[in-house]
Amino acid sequence: MSTAIKSILSNKIILALEKGIHIEFEIEQKWSTCHVDVFDYIRMLGILLDNAIEASEACSVAFINIAFITDNIKQEHRLIIENSTNQEFINIGHIFQDGVTSKGANRGIGLSNMQHILSNYEQAHIETEYSNYRFRQTLITQG
């Protein structure tokens, strides 16, 4: 894992802890962004963590789980960010559209920007899940 990724990760974890958000962190083994440019990966990591922090801090039981998992058989790396949310329903089919947000006016560009970044990489994509006040995004890179 590059120093730049460690830096943004530690910065966001400290910010979350200062806001009273419980953090769980897991990394299985040596990590790689595969064929994704490290600066693009950092931008996406920052977007996902900023969104998780904003959603969690409004919850009575605030948490963020972060995992970096390598699947050597599939030759893929997974960044999983799961967080608490107080939203009863999230339409995950629309969250990547520009301007779609639950956080007020003049917002909602982060996930849209992330989709734009991902469009540059055939070997990277994101999976999004929501259930029981838990929101999970998994960034998958292959190679």
Secondary structure in CASP SS format (residue, H / E / C, confidence):
PFRMAT SS
TARGET T0000
AUTHOR 0000-0000-0000
METHOD secondary structure of the structure
MODEL  1
M C 1.00
S C 1.00
T H 1.00
A H 1.00
I H 1.00
K H 1.00
S H 1.00
I H 1.00
L H 1.00
S H 1.00
N H 1.00
K H 1.00
I H 1.00
I H 1.00
L H 1.00
A H 1.00
L H 1.00
E H 1.00
K C 1.00
G C 1.00
I C 1.00
H E 1.00
I E 1.00
E E 1.00
F E 1.00
E E 1.00
I E 1.00
E C 1.00
Q C 1.00
K C 1.00
W C 1.00
S C 1.00
T C 1.00
C C 1.00
H C 1.00
V C 1.00
D C 1.00
V H 1.00
F H 1.00
D H 1.00
Y H 1.00
I H 1.00
R H 1.00
M H 1.00
L H 1.00
G H 1.00
I H 1.00
L H 1.00
L H 1.00
D H 1.00
N H 1.00
A H 1.00
I H 1.00
E H 1.00
A H 1.00
S H 1.00
E H 1.00
A C 1.00
C C 1.00
S C 1.00
V C 1.00
A C 1.00
F E 1.00
I E 1.00
N E 1.00
I E 1.00
A E 1.00
F E 1.00
I E 1.00
T E 1.00
D E 1.00
N C 1.00
I C 1.00
K C 1.00
Q C 1.00
E E 1.00
H E 1.00
R E 1.00
L E 1.00
I E 1.00
I E 1.00
E E 1.00
N E 1.00
S E 1.00
T C 1.00
N C 1.00
Q C 1.00
E C 1.00
F C 1.00
I C 1.00
N C 1.00
I C 1.00
G C 1.00
H C 1.00
I C 1.00
F C 1.00
Q C 1.00
D C 1.00
G C 1.00
V C 1.00
T C 1.00
S C 1.00
K C 1.00
G C 1.00
A C 1.00
N C 1.00
R C 1.00
G C 1.00
I C 1.00
G H 1.00
L H 1.00
S H 1.00
N H 1.00
M H 1.00
Q H 1.00
H H 1.00
I H 1.00
L H 1.00
S C 1.00
N C 1.00
Y C 1.00
E C 1.00
Q C 1.00
A E 1.00
H E 1.00
I E 1.00
E E 1.00
T E 1.00
E E 1.00
Y E 1.00
S E 1.00
N C 1.00
Y C 1.00
R E 1.00
F E 1.00
R E 1.00
Q E 1.00
T E 1.00
L E 1.00
I E 1.00
T E 1.00
Q E 1.00
G C 1.00
END
